Amino acid sequence: MKLRIKGNALRLRLTQGEMRTLAHEGRVESRTEFPGGAALVYRLSASNETGDISVTYSDNCIEFVLPEAHVRGWCDTDQVTVSAECVVPGGTLSLTFEKDFACLVPRPGEDETDHFPHPDAGRGSGRC
């Protein structure tokens, strides 16, 4: 699972295996280790509750929660993206969850064997 942070926007990209784990286990997470033993955990969980998509940050963990209906609609269909906005002090926080596509142009050292096939494969656009 990839986490991209840019200003007040967070984006998660999930591989095919991570999407299967989310669908079957209701949760997927990754962690980034730092010198000194600290770690940043980022987790995506399905909730049986109805309601909005949410995010919390506590104890070095970013936890995204999607209602089960959003998870099923995303995992069980060709839907590529789920998105939401949360109100935060001074504005909004944009949340985007995407299926991770293989790049059209292979990059050295990048293992994309579990990525989703790119919808533009064979068209030669040269983008990821």
N, CA, C and O atoms as a printed pandas DataFrame, in Angstrom:
     atom_number atom_name residue_name chain_id  residue_number  x_coord  y_coord  z_coord
0              1         N          MET        A               1    0.867   -1.161    0.000
1              2        CA          MET        A               1    0.000    0.000    0.000
2              3         C          MET        A               1    0.914    1.224    0.000
3              4         O          MET        A               1    1.874    1.308    0.765
4              5         N          LYS        A               2    0.594    2.149   -0.861
5              6        CA          LYS        A               2    1.366    3.381   -0.961
6              7         C          LYS        A               2    0.565    4.515   -0.337
7              8         O          LYS        A               2   -0.645    4.616   -0.535
8              9         N          LEU        A               3    1.249    5.362    0.414
9             10        CA          LEU        A               3    0.651    6.561    0.987
10            11         C          LEU        A               3    1.329    7.768    0.369
11            12         O          LEU        A               3    2.555    7.880    0.384
12            13         N          ARG        A               4    0.527    8.668   -0.174
13            14        CA          ARG        A               4    1.051    9.921   -0.713
14            15         C          ARG        A               4    0.441   11.049    0.096
15            16         O          ARG        A               4   -0.772   11.100    0.298
16            17         N          ILE        A               5    1.286   11.946    0.554
17            18        CA          ILE        A               5    0.842   13.109    1.318
18            19         C          ILE        A               5    1.297   14.341    0.564
19            20         O          ILE        A               5    2.478   14.492    0.251
20            21         N          LYS        A               6    0.359   15.213    0.277
21            22        CA          LYS        A               6    0.694   16.482   -0.360
22            23         C          LYS        A               6   -0.226   17.526    0.237
23            24         O          LYS        A               6   -1.420   17.562   -0.062
24            25         N          GLY        A               7    0.340   18.383    1.091
25            26        CA          GLY        A               7   -0.486   19.387    1.756
26            27         C          GLY        A               7   -1.618   18.720    2.512
27            28         O          GLY        A               7   -1.396   17.787    3.284
28            29         N          ASN        A               8   -2.829   19.201    2.289
29            30        CA          ASN        A               8   -4.005   18.635    2.946
30            31         C          ASN        A               8   -4.692   17.595    2.068
31            32         O          ASN        A               8   -5.918   17.571    1.959
32            33         N          ALA        A               9   -3.896   16.746    1.451
33            34        CA          ALA        A               9   -4.437   15.666    0.635
34            35         C          ALA        A               9   -3.666   14.385    0.947
35            36         O          ALA        A               9   -2.435   14.360    0.930
36            37         N          LEU        A              10   -4.416   13.327    1.230
37            38        CA          LEU        A              10   -3.844   12.009    1.483
38            39         C          LEU        A              10   -4.382   11.049    0.438
39            40         O          LEU        A              10   -5.578   11.043    0.148
40            41         N          ARG        A              11   -3.495   10.234   -0.130
41            42        CA          ARG        A              11   -3.924    9.272   -1.141
42            43         C          ARG        A              11   -3.309    7.913   -0.815
43            44         O          ARG        A              11   -2.107    7.804   -0.571
44            45         N          LEU        A              12   -4.148    6.882   -0.813
45            46        CA          LEU        A              12   -3.690    5.509   -0.663
46            47         C          LEU        A              12   -3.888    4.783   -1.979
47            48         O          LEU        A              12   -4.924    4.929   -2.627
48            49         N          ARG        A              13   -2.891    3.999   -2.373
49            50        CA          ARG        A              13   -3.006    3.151   -3.560
50            51         C          ARG        A              13   -2.794    1.708   -3.121
51            52         O          ARG        A              13   -1.807    1.385   -2.460
52            53         N          LEU        A              14   -3.735    0.845   -3.497
53            54        CA          LEU        A              14   -3.696   -0.546   -3.090
54            55         C          LEU        A              14   -3.493   -1.472   -4.281
55            56         O          LEU        A              14   -4.068   -1.265   -5.350
56            57         N          THR        A              15   -2.664   -2.499   -4.083
57            58        CA          THR        A              15   -2.447   -3.526   -5.087
58            59         C          THR        A              15   -3.625   -4.509   -5.084
59            60         O          THR        A              15   -4.526   -4.410   -4.251
60            61         N          GLN        A              16   -3.602   -5.445   -6.016
61            62        CA          GLN        A              16   -4.655   -6.452   -6.090
62            63         C          GLN        A              16   -4.721   -7.288   -4.807
63            64         O          GLN        A              16   -5.809   -7.552   -4.295
64            65         N          GLY        A              17   -3.567   -7.703   -4.290
65            66        CA          GLY        A              17   -3.523   -8.488   -3.060
66            67         C          GLY        A              17   -4.056   -7.714   -1.865
67            68         O          GLY        A              17   -4.772   -8.266   -1.030
68            69         N          GLU        A              18   -3.709   -6.442   -1.784
69            70        CA          GLU        A              18   -4.207   -5.610   -0.681
70            71         C          GLU        A              18   -5.711   -5.411   -0.778
71            72         O          GLU        A              18   -6.402   -5.356    0.239
72            73         N          MET        A              19   -6.219   -5.303   -2.002
73            74        CA          MET        A              19   -7.669   -5.183   -2.173
74            75         C          MET        A              19   -8.363   -6.476   -1.725
75            76         O          MET        A              19   -9.424   -6.426   -1.102
76            77         N          ARG        A              20   -7.765   -7.629   -2.041
77            78        CA          ARG        A              20   -8.338   -8.907   -1.591
78            79         C          ARG        A              20   -8.334   -8.995   -0.066
79            80         O          ARG        A              20   -9.311   -9.437    0.537
80            81         N          THR        A              21   -7.222   -8.571    0.558
81            82        CA          THR        A              21   -7.128   -8.587    2.018
82            83         C          THR        A              21   -8.190   -7.680    2.629
83            84         O          THR        A              21   -8.853   -8.064    3.592
84            85         N          LEU        A              22   -8.354   -6.501    2.088
85            86        CA          LEU        A              22   -9.374   -5.583    2.586
86            87         C          LEU        A              22  -10.757   -6.201    2.455
87            88         O          LEU        A              22  -11.561   -6.123    3.384
88            89         N          ALA        A              23  -11.040   -6.809    1.318
89            90        CA          ALA        A              23  -12.360   -7.409    1.085
90            91         C          ALA        A              23  -12.628   -8.582    2.022
91            92         O          ALA        A              23  -13.747   -8.739    2.510
92            93         N          HIS        A              24  -11.616   -9.406    2.277
93            94        CA          HIS        A              24  -11.818  -10.625    3.073
94            95         C          HIS        A              24  -11.589  -10.442    4.560
95            96         O          HIS        A              24  -12.270  -11.066    5.374
96            97         N          GLU        A              25  -10.636   -9.592    4.926
97            98        CA          GLU        A              25  -10.296   -9.422    6.344
98            99         C          GLU        A              25  -10.795   -8.104    6.924
99           100         O          GLU        A              25  -10.822   -7.923    8.142
100          101         N          GLY        A              26  -11.189   -7.188    6.046
101          102        CA          GLY        A              26  -11.713   -5.908    6.527
102          103         C          GLY        A              26  -10.667   -4.915    6.967
103          104         O          GLY        A              26  -10.985   -3.890    7.571
104          105         N          ARG        A              27   -9.388   -5.224    6.659
105          106        CA          ARG        A              27   -8.335   -4.319    7.112
106          107         C          ARG        A              27   -7.037   -4.623    6.376
107          108         O          ARG        A              27   -6.720   -5.780    6.102
108          109         N          VAL        A              28   -6.297   -3.573    6.063
109          110        CA          VAL        A              28   -4.962   -3.712    5.476
110          111         C          VAL        A              28   -4.116   -2.572    6.040
111          112         O          VAL        A              28   -4.611   -1.460    6.225
112          113         N          GLU        A              29   -2.840   -2.851    6.313
113          114        CA          GLU        A              29   -1.984   -1.796    6.846
114          115         C          GLU        A              29   -0.559   -1.959    6.389
115          116         O          GLU        A              29   -0.125   -3.043    6.000
116          117         N          SER        A              30    0.161   -0.852    6.445
117          118        CA          SER        A              30    1.588   -0.810    6.140
118          119         C          SER        A              30    2.258    0.042    7.200
119          120         O          SER        A              30    1.608    0.780    7.940
120          121         N          ARG        A              31    3.560   -0.079    7.253
121          122        CA          ARG        A              31    4.307    0.740    8.218
122          123         C          ARG        A              31    5.626    1.172    7.612
123          124         O          ARG        A              31    6.210    0.477    6.780
124          125         N          THR        A              32    6.076    2.320    8.043
125          126        CA          THR        A              32    7.361    2.870    7.638
126          127         C          THR        A              32    8.201    3.025    8.896
127          128         O          THR        A              32    7.816    3.731    9.828
128          129         N          GLU        A              33    9.340    2.367    8.915
129          130        CA          GLU        A              33   10.240    2.407   10.071
130          131         C          GLU        A              33   11.201    3.582    9.946
131          132         O          GLU        A              33   11.663    3.909    8.853
132          133         N          PHE        A              34   11.495    4.213   11.083
133          134        CA          PHE        A              34   12.420    5.334   11.133
134          135         C          PHE        A              34   13.569    5.012   12.086
135          136         O          PHE        A              34   13.429    4.168   12.970
136          137         N          PRO        A              35   14.706    5.687   11.903
137          138        CA          PRO        A              35   15.815    5.488   12.840
138          139         C          PRO        A              35   15.349    5.784   14.272
139          140         O          PRO        A              35   14.504    6.651   14.496
140          141         N          GLY        A              36   15.904    5.064   15.210
141          142        CA          GLY        A              36   15.540    5.274   16.603
142          143         C          GLY        A              36   14.347    4.436   17.039
143          144         O          GLY        A              36   13.919    4.523   18.191
144          145         N          GLY        A              37   13.804    3.624   16.135
145          146        CA          GLY        A              37   12.720    2.722   16.510
146          147         C          GLY        A              37   11.316    3.251   16.298
147          148         O          GLY        A              37   10.350    2.528   16.538
148          149         N          ALA        A              38   11.175    4.480   15.859
149          150        CA          ALA        A              38    9.831    5.013   15.605
150          151         C          ALA        A              38    9.283    4.437   14.300
151          152         O          ALA        A              38   10.041    4.044   13.414
152          153         N          ALA        A              39    7.959    4.393   14.199
153          154        CA          ALA        A              39    7.319    3.892   12.986
154          155         C          ALA        A              39    6.035    4.674   12.734
155          156         O          ALA        A              39    5.355    5.100   13.667
156          157         N          LEU        A              40    5.723    4.850   11.470
157          158        CA          LEU        A              40    4.447    5.422   11.054
158          159         C          LEU        A              40    3.624    4.289   10.475
159          160         O          LEU        A              40    4.050    3.640    9.519
160          161         N          VAL        A              41    2.458    4.042   11.037
161          162        CA          VAL        A              41    1.555    3.005   10.552
162          163         C          VAL        A              41    0.424    3.697    9.814
163          164         O          VAL        A              41   -0.100    4.709   10.279
164          165         N          TYR        A              42    0.045    3.152    8.663
165          166        CA          TYR        A              42   -1.145    3.642    7.980
166          167         C          TYR        A              42   -2.011    2.448    7.657
167          168         O          TYR        A              42   -1.551    1.449    7.103
168          169         N          ARG        A              43   -3.288    2.576    8.019
169          170        CA          ARG        A              43   -4.218    1.449    8.018
170          171         C          ARG        A              43   -5.523    1.864    7.354
171          172         O          ARG        A              43   -6.010    2.978    7.549
172          173         N          LEU        A              44   -6.076    0.957    6.572
173          174        CA          LEU        A              44   -7.389    1.144    5.960
174          175         C          LEU        A              44   -8.286    0.029    6.479
175          176         O          LEU        A              44   -7.985   -1.153    6.312
176          177         N          SER        A              45   -9.386    0.417    7.107
177          178        CA          SER        A              45  -10.308   -0.544    7.700
178          179         C          SER        A              45  -11.707   -0.349    7.156
179          180         O          SER        A              45  -12.121    0.762    6.827
180          181         N          ALA        A              46  -12.427   -1.457    7.070
181          182        CA          ALA        A              46  -13.845   -1.419    6.717
182          183         C          ALA        A              46  -14.636   -1.347    8.016
183          184         O          ALA        A              46  -14.250   -1.943    9.022
184          185         N          SER        A              47  -15.734   -0.621    7.989
185          186        CA          SER        A              47  -16.592   -0.477    9.158
186          187         C          SER        A              47  -17.981   -1.015    8.856
187          188         O          SER        A              47  -18.522   -0.789    7.774
188          189         N          ASN        A              48  -18.546   -1.716    9.804
189          190        CA          ASN        A              48  -19.918   -2.192    9.664
190          191         C          ASN        A              48  -20.917   -1.063    9.856
191          192         O          ASN        A              48  -22.097   -1.211    9.538
192          193         N          GLU        A              49  -20.456    0.043   10.365
193          194        CA          GLU        A              49  -21.323    1.203   10.594
194          195         C          GLU        A              49  -21.617    1.898    9.268
195          196         O          GLU        A              49  -20.781    1.918    8.365
196          197         N          THR        A              50  -22.796    2.458    9.167
197          198        CA          THR        A              50  -23.082    3.319    8.021
198          199         C          THR        A              50  -22.575    4.706    8.373
199          200         O          THR        A              50  -22.431    5.035    9.551
200          201         N          GLY        A              51  -22.312    5.491    7.400
201          202        CA          GLY        A              51  -21.824    6.836    7.676
202          203         C          GLY        A              51  -20.784    7.257    6.679
203          204         O          GLY        A              51  -20.700    6.735    5.567
204          205         N          ASP        A              52  -19.992    8.214    7.103
205          206        CA          ASP        A              52  -19.016    8.826    6.227
206          207         C          ASP        A              52  -17.663    8.134    6.299
207          208         O          ASP        A              52  -17.354    7.422    7.254
208          209         N          ILE        A              53  -16.878    8.361    5.279
209          210        CA          ILE        A              53  -15.476    7.961    5.281
210          211         C          ILE        A              53  -14.773    8.853    6.291
211          212         O          ILE        A              53  -15.047   10.052    6.360
212          213         N          SER        A              54  -13.866    8.277    7.075
213          214        CA          SER        A              54  -13.202    9.078    8.101
214          215         C          SER        A              54  -11.717    8.742    8.176
215          216         O          SER        A              54  -11.257    7.734    7.640
216          217         N          VAL        A              55  -10.991    9.610    8.853
217          218        CA          VAL        A              55   -9.570    9.411    9.087
218          219         C          VAL        A              55   -9.245    9.959   10.471
219          220         O          VAL        A              55   -9.779   10.986   10.890
220          221         N          THR        A              56   -8.355    9.250   11.177
221          222        CA          THR        A              56   -7.850    9.726   12.464
222          223         C          THR        A              56   -6.337    9.562   12.467
223          224         O          THR        A              56   -5.778    8.739   11.742
224          225         N          TYR        A              57   -5.694   10.364   13.298
225          226        CA          TYR        A              57   -4.253   10.239   13.494
226          227         C          TYR        A              57   -3.996   10.210   14.994
227          228         O          TYR        A              57   -4.303   11.170   15.701
228          229         N          SER        A              58   -3.431    9.102   15.478
229          230        CA          SER        A              58   -3.153    8.959   16.903
230          231         C          SER        A              58   -2.029    7.954   17.086
231          232         O          SER        A              58   -1.989    6.932   16.401
232          233         N          ASP        A              59   -1.122    8.235   18.002
233          234        CA          ASP        A              59   -0.024    7.312   18.324
234          235         C          ASP        A              59    0.725    6.848   17.078
235          236         O          ASP        A              59    0.973    5.654   16.908
236          237         N          ASN        A              60    1.077    7.774   16.226
237          238        CA          ASN        A              60    1.837    7.501   14.998
238          239         C          ASN        A              60    1.114    6.574   14.032
239          240         O          ASN        A              60    1.754    5.850   13.269
240          241         N          CYS        A              61   -0.209    6.589   14.058
241          242        CA          CYS        A              61   -1.001    5.764   13.161
242          243         C          CYS        A              61   -2.063    6.612   12.472
243          244         O          CYS        A              61   -2.855    7.295   13.123
244          245         N          ILE        A              62   -2.063    6.555   11.150
245          246        CA          ILE        A              62   -3.129    7.173   10.371
246          247         C          ILE        A              62   -4.109    6.059   10.049
247          248         O          ILE        A              62   -3.753    5.091    9.376
248          249         N          GLU        A              63   -5.336    6.187   10.523
249          250        CA          GLU        A              63   -6.335    5.152   10.259
250          251         C          GLU        A              63   -7.471    5.723    9.437
251          252         O          GLU        A              63   -8.157    6.661    9.844
252          253         N          PHE        A              64   -7.649    5.129    8.261
253          254        CA          PHE        A              64   -8.734    5.480    7.362
254          255         C          PHE        A              64   -9.827    4.438    7.557
255          256         O          PHE        A              64   -9.543    3.243    7.642
256          257         N          VAL        A              65  -11.081    4.892    7.628
257          258        CA          VAL        A              65  -12.194    3.969    7.803
258          259         C          VAL        A              65  -13.220    4.224    6.707
259          260         O          VAL        A              65  -13.711    5.340    6.536
260          261         N          LEU        A              66  -13.530    3.166    5.972
261          262        CA          LEU        A              66  -14.550    3.223    4.926
262          263         C          LEU        A              66  -15.725    2.350    5.350
263          264         O          LEU        A              66  -15.524    1.222    5.801
264          265         N          PRO        A              67  -16.941    2.853    5.214
265          266        CA          PRO        A              67  -18.097    1.998    5.471
266          267         C          PRO        A              67  -18.062    0.782    4.541
267          268         O          PRO        A              67  -17.590    0.869    3.408
268          269         N          GLU        A              68  -18.560   -0.334    5.031
269          270        CA          GLU        A              68  -18.549   -1.594    4.284
270          271         C          GLU        A              68  -19.120   -1.444    2.877
271          272         O          GLU        A              68  -18.604   -2.049    1.938
272          273         N          ALA        A              69  -20.168   -0.654    2.720
273          274        CA          ALA        A              69  -20.782   -0.471    1.392
274          275         C          ALA        A              69  -19.785    0.138    0.403
275          276         O          ALA        A              69  -19.759   -0.250   -0.765
276          277         N          HIS        A              70  -18.969    1.085    0.860
277          278        CA          HIS        A              70  -17.941    1.677   -0.012
278          279         C          HIS        A              70  -16.882    0.635   -0.359
279          280         O          HIS        A              70  -16.435    0.553   -1.503
280          281         N          VAL        A              71  -16.481   -0.162    0.638
281          282        CA          VAL        A              71  -15.459   -1.181    0.404
282          283         C          VAL        A              71  -15.955   -2.195   -0.619
283          284         O          VAL        A              71  -15.232   -2.530   -1.557
284          285         N          ARG        A              72  -17.171   -2.685   -0.451
285          286        CA          ARG        A              72  -17.730   -3.678   -1.389
286          287         C          ARG        A              72  -17.850   -3.099   -2.794
287          288         O          ARG        A              72  -17.490   -3.758   -3.770
288          289         N          GLY        A              73  -18.348   -1.883   -2.901
289          290        CA          GLY        A              73  -18.488   -1.258   -4.219
290          291         C          GLY        A              73  -17.157   -1.062   -4.910
291          292         O          GLY        A              73  -17.074   -1.141   -6.136
292          293         N          TRP        A              74  -16.123   -0.809   -4.144
293          294        CA          TRP        A              74  -14.786   -0.574   -4.681
294          295         C          TRP        A              74  -14.102   -1.902   -5.015
295          296         O          TRP        A              74  -13.543   -2.059   -6.101
296          297         N          CYS        A              75  -14.146   -2.852   -4.083
297          298        CA          CYS        A              75  -13.434   -4.128   -4.263
298          299         C          CYS        A              75  -14.091   -5.038   -5.294
299          300         O          CYS        A              75  -13.398   -5.758   -6.012
300          301         N          ASP        A              76  -15.401   -5.014   -5.373
301          302        CA          ASP        A              76  -16.134   -5.984   -6.195
302          303         C          ASP        A              76  -16.480   -5.497   -7.594
303          304         O          ASP        A              76  -17.175   -6.193   -8.334
304          305         N          THR        A              77  -16.005   -4.311   -7.969
305          306        CA          THR        A              77  -16.340   -3.753   -9.277
306          307         C          THR        A              77  -15.084   -3.192   -9.941
307          308         O          THR        A              77  -13.981   -3.309   -9.406
308          309         N          ASP        A              78  -15.263   -2.588  -11.103
309          310        CA          ASP        A              78  -14.163   -1.924  -11.801
310          311         C          ASP        A              78  -13.933   -0.499  -11.304
311          312         O          ASP        A              78  -13.096    0.218  -11.853
312          313         N          GLN        A              79  -14.663   -0.083  -10.277
313          314        CA          GLN        A              79  -14.492    1.261   -9.715
314          315         C          GLN        A              79  -13.036    1.431   -9.297
315          316         O          GLN        A              79  -12.494    0.589   -8.581
316          317         N          VAL        A              80  -12.404    2.505   -9.735
317          318        CA          VAL        A              80  -10.988    2.741   -9.487
318          319         C          VAL        A              80  -10.758    3.544   -8.216
319          320         O          VAL        A              80   -9.809    3.275   -7.479
320          321         N          THR        A              81  -11.612    4.524   -7.950
321          322        CA          THR        A              81  -11.352    5.501   -6.897
322          323         C          THR        A              81  -12.532    5.660   -5.958
323          324         O          THR        A              81  -13.691    5.614   -6.371
324          325         N          VAL        A              82  -12.213    5.846   -4.689
325          326        CA          VAL        A              82  -13.171    6.287   -3.680
326          327         C          VAL        A              82  -12.568    7.555   -3.091
327          328         O          VAL        A              82  -11.375    7.588   -2.789
328          329         N          SER        A              83  -13.371    8.590   -2.925
329          330        CA          SER        A              83  -12.813    9.826   -2.385
330          331         C          SER        A              83  -13.792   10.491   -1.433
331          332         O          SER        A              83  -14.997   10.238   -1.463
332          333         N          ALA        A              84  -13.239   11.347   -0.591
333          334        CA          ALA        A              84  -14.041   12.078    0.384
334          335         C          ALA        A              84  -13.254   13.292    0.837
335          336         O          ALA        A              84  -12.056   13.413    0.581
336          337         N          GLU        A              85  -13.947   14.181    1.510
337          338        CA          GLU        A              85  -13.298   15.326    2.148
338          339         C          GLU        A              85  -13.754   15.400    3.593
339          340         O          GLU        A              85  -14.919   15.154    3.906
340          341         N          CYS        A              86  -12.820   15.742    4.465
341          342        CA          CYS        A              86  -13.110   15.912    5.884
342          343         C          CYS        A              86  -12.834   17.363    6.256
343          344         O          CYS        A              86  -11.867   17.962    5.785
344          345         N          VAL        A              87  -13.672   17.908    7.087
345          346        CA          VAL        A              87  -13.457   19.262    7.583
346          347         C          VAL        A              87  -12.382   19.212    8.661
347          348         O          VAL        A              87  -12.456   18.410    9.592
348          349         N          VAL        A              88  -11.392   20.072    8.521
349          350        CA          VAL        A              88  -10.313   20.199    9.500
350          351         C          VAL        A              88  -10.145   21.677    9.828
351          352         O          VAL        A              88  -10.610   22.532    9.073
352          353         N          PRO        A              89   -9.486   21.991   10.946
353          354        CA          PRO        A              89   -9.270   23.410   11.246
354          355         C          PRO        A              89   -8.592   24.113   10.070
355          356         O          PRO        A              89   -7.523   23.690    9.629
356          357         N          GLY        A              90   -9.178   25.133    9.584
357          358        CA          GLY        A              90   -8.611   25.918    8.492
358          359         C          GLY        A              90   -8.963   25.427    7.097
359          360         O          GLY        A              90   -8.434   25.953    6.119
360          361         N          GLY        A              91   -9.845   24.431    6.972
361          362        CA          GLY        A              91  -10.195   23.998    5.618
362          363         C          GLY        A              91  -10.690   22.570    5.546
363          364         O          GLY        A              91  -11.491   22.122    6.366
364          365         N          THR        A              92  -10.185   21.857    4.527
365          366        CA          THR        A              92  -10.598   20.471    4.321
366          367         C          THR        A              92   -9.381   19.589    4.104
367          368         O          THR        A              92   -8.319   20.055    3.690
368          369         N          LEU        A              93   -9.556   18.319    4.388
369          370        CA          LEU        A              93   -8.564   17.300    4.135
370          371         C          LEU        A              93   -9.146   16.381    3.079
371          372         O          LEU        A              93  -10.199   15.779    3.290
372          373         N          SER        A              94   -8.471   16.270    1.948
373          374        CA          SER        A              94   -8.927   15.442    0.842
374          375         C          SER        A              94   -8.380   14.022    1.005
375          376         O          SER        A              94   -7.185   13.829    1.227
376          377         N          LEU        A              95   -9.274   13.028    0.891
377          378        CA          LEU        A              95   -8.895   11.619    1.002
378          379         C          LEU        A              95   -9.205   10.923   -0.313
379          380         O          LEU        A              95  -10.314   11.042   -0.835
380          381         N          THR        A              96   -8.239   10.201   -0.848
381          382        CA          THR        A              96   -8.432    9.462   -2.094
382          383         C          THR        A              96   -7.867    8.058   -1.914
383          384         O          THR        A              96   -6.759    7.878   -1.408
384          385         N          PHE        A              97   -8.640    7.079   -2.332
385          386        CA          PHE        A              97   -8.251    5.673   -2.274
386          387         C          PHE        A              97   -8.334    5.135   -3.693
387          388         O          PHE        A              97   -9.374    5.248   -4.341
388          389         N          GLU        A              98   -7.237    4.547   -4.184
389          390        CA          GLU        A              98   -7.184    4.121   -5.581
390          391         C          GLU        A              98   -6.623    2.715   -5.714
391          392         O          GLU        A              98   -5.825    2.263   -4.892
392          393         N          LYS        A              99   -7.056    2.038   -6.758
393          394        CA          LYS        A              99   -6.412    0.804   -7.167
394          395         C          LYS        A              99   -5.094    1.198   -7.823
395          396         O          LYS        A              99   -5.052    2.130   -8.626
396          397         N          ASP        A             100   -4.021    0.492   -7.483
397          398        CA          ASP        A             100   -2.687    0.839   -7.973
398          399         C          ASP        A             100   -2.419    0.140   -9.305
399          400         O          ASP        A             100   -2.309   -1.085   -9.365
400          401         N          PHE        A             101   -2.315    0.930  -10.366
401          402        CA          PHE        A             101   -2.074    0.408  -11.705
402          403         C          PHE        A             101   -0.586    0.301  -11.999
403          404         O          PHE        A             101    0.218    1.100  -11.519
404          405         N          ALA        A             102   -0.239   -0.687  -12.788
405          406        CA          ALA        A             102    1.129   -0.809  -13.275
406          407         C          ALA        A             102    1.423    0.365  -14.204
407          408         O          ALA        A             102    0.537    0.843  -14.912
408          409         N          CYS        A             103    2.660    0.821  -14.198
409          410        CA          CYS        A             103    3.055    1.893  -15.103
410          411         C          CYS        A             103    3.109    1.357  -16.528
411          412         O          CYS        A             103    3.360    0.172  -16.749
412          413         N          LEU        A             104    2.875    2.224  -17.469
413          414        CA          LEU        A             104    2.944    1.833  -18.875
414          415         C          LEU        A             104    4.381    1.653  -19.339
415          416         O          LEU        A             104    4.658    0.864  -20.241
416          417         N          VAL        A             105    5.290    2.390  -18.717
417          418        CA          VAL        A             105    6.711    2.267  -19.023
418          419         C          VAL        A             105    7.383    1.682  -17.786
419          420         O          VAL        A             105    7.437    2.346  -16.750
420          421         N          PRO        A             106    7.900    0.449  -17.867
421          422        CA          PRO        A             106    8.521   -0.171  -16.693
422          423         C          PRO        A             106    9.649    0.690  -16.137
423          424         O          PRO        A             106   10.399    1.324  -16.879
424          425         N          ARG        A             107    9.747    0.694  -14.806
425          426        CA          ARG        A             107   10.809    1.436  -14.129
426          427         C          ARG        A             107   11.768    0.439  -13.486
427          428         O          ARG        A             107   11.322   -0.509  -12.839
428          429         N          PRO        A             108   13.070    0.631  -13.649
429          430        CA          PRO        A             108   14.047   -0.288  -13.058
430          431         C          PRO        A             108   13.851   -0.388  -11.542
431          432         O          PRO        A             108   13.679    0.622  -10.860
432          433         N          GLY        A             109   13.880   -1.620  -11.027
433          434        CA          GLY        A             109   13.785   -1.822   -9.588
434          435         C          GLY        A             109   12.383   -1.766   -9.019
435          436         O          GLY        A             109   12.212   -1.949   -7.814
436          437         N          GLU        A             110   11.388   -1.524   -9.824
437          438        CA          GLU        A             110   10.000   -1.408   -9.369
438          439         C          GLU        A             110    9.277   -2.724   -9.632
439          440         O          GLU        A             110    9.142   -3.142  -10.782
440          441         N          ASP        A             111    8.811   -3.380   -8.563
441          442        CA          ASP        A             111    8.067   -4.626   -8.700
442          443         C          ASP        A             111    6.579   -4.305   -8.783
443          444         O          ASP        A             111    5.971   -3.885   -7.798
444          445         N          GLU        A             112    6.011   -4.499   -9.936
445          446        CA          GLU        A             112    4.598   -4.191  -10.148
446          447         C          GLU        A             112    3.789   -5.444  -10.464
447          448         O          GLU        A             112    2.725   -5.360  -11.078
448          449         N          THR        A             113    4.291   -6.607  -10.046
449          450        CA          THR        A             113    3.627   -7.867  -10.386
450          451         C          THR        A             113    2.231   -7.983   -9.792
451          452         O          THR        A             113    1.397   -8.704  -10.338
452          453         N          ASP        A             114    1.948   -7.280   -8.667
453          454        CA          ASP        A             114    0.635   -7.369   -8.034
454          455         C          ASP        A             114   -0.233   -6.144   -8.323
455          456         O          ASP        A             114   -1.331   -6.015   -7.781
456          457         N          HIS        A             115    0.261   -5.249   -9.177
457          458        CA          HIS        A             115   -0.522   -4.066   -9.524
458          459         C          HIS        A             115   -1.652   -4.446  -10.492
459          460         O          HIS        A             115   -1.592   -5.475  -11.165
460          461         N          PHE        A             116   -2.650   -3.616  -10.542
461          462        CA          PHE        A             116   -3.728   -3.815  -11.503
462          463         C          PHE        A             116   -3.201   -3.505  -12.897
463          464         O          PHE        A             116   -2.365   -2.614  -13.052
464          465         N          PRO        A             117   -3.673   -4.224  -13.920
465          466        CA          PRO        A             117   -3.266   -3.892  -15.283
466          467         C          PRO        A             117   -3.721   -2.470  -15.621
467          468         O          PRO        A             117   -4.848   -2.080  -15.317
468          469         N          HIS        A             118   -2.850   -1.720  -16.240
469          470        CA          HIS        A             118   -3.190   -0.333  -16.592
470          471         C          HIS        A             118   -4.246   -0.324  -17.695
471          472         O          HIS        A             118   -4.107   -1.042  -18.686
472          473         N          PRO        A             119   -5.300    0.478  -17.538
473          474        CA          PRO        A             119   -6.355    0.505  -18.563
474          475         C          PRO        A             119   -5.880    1.022  -19.921
475          476         O          PRO        A             119   -6.520    0.753  -20.938
476          477         N          ASP        A             120   -4.779    1.752  -19.952
477          478        CA          ASP        A             120   -4.257    2.269  -21.216
478          479         C          ASP        A             120   -3.155    1.382  -21.795
479          480         O          ASP        A             120   -2.517    1.758  -22.779
480          481         N          ALA        A             121   -2.922    0.211  -21.199
481          482        CA          ALA        A             121   -1.869   -0.686  -21.707
482          483         C          ALA        A             121   -2.136   -0.979  -23.183
483          484         O          ALA        A             121   -3.261   -1.289  -23.576
484          485         N          GLY        A             122   -1.103   -0.876  -23.972
485          486        CA          GLY        A             122   -1.238   -1.110  -25.408
486          487         C          GLY        A             122   -1.512    0.141  -26.211
487          488         O          GLY        A             122   -1.455    0.115  -27.440
488          489         N          ARG        A             123   -1.810    1.241  -25.532
489          490        CA          ARG        A             123   -2.072    2.511  -26.236
490          491         C          ARG        A             123   -0.837    3.386  -26.328
491          492         O          ARG        A             123   -0.792    4.330  -27.117
492          493         N          GLY        A             124    0.193    3.062  -25.495
493          494        CA          GLY        A             124    1.457    3.777  -25.601
494          495         C          GLY        A             124    1.433    5.204  -25.125
495          496         O          GLY        A             124    2.134    6.038  -25.697
496          497         N          SER        A             125    0.645    5.538  -24.084
497          498        CA          SER        A             125    0.619    6.930  -23.623
498          499         C          SER        A             125    1.830    7.289  -22.770
499          500         O          SER        A             125    2.134    8.470  -22.605
500          501         N          GLY        A             126    2.546    6.265  -22.209
501          502        CA          GLY        A             126    3.770    6.550  -21.454
502          503         C          GLY        A             126    3.543    7.089  -20.063
503          504         O          GLY        A             126    4.480    7.615  -19.462
504          505         N          ARG        A             127    2.348    6.985  -19.523
505          506        CA          ARG        A             127    2.062    7.501  -18.173
506          507         C          ARG        A             127    1.880    6.340  -17.200
507          508         O          ARG        A             127    1.742    5.183  -17.597
508          509         N          CYS        A             128    1.884    6.688  -15.908
509          510        CA          CYS        A             128    1.536    5.732  -14.852
510          511         C          CYS        A             128    0.104    5.969  -14.451
511          512         O          CYS        A             128   -0.414    5.279  -13.573
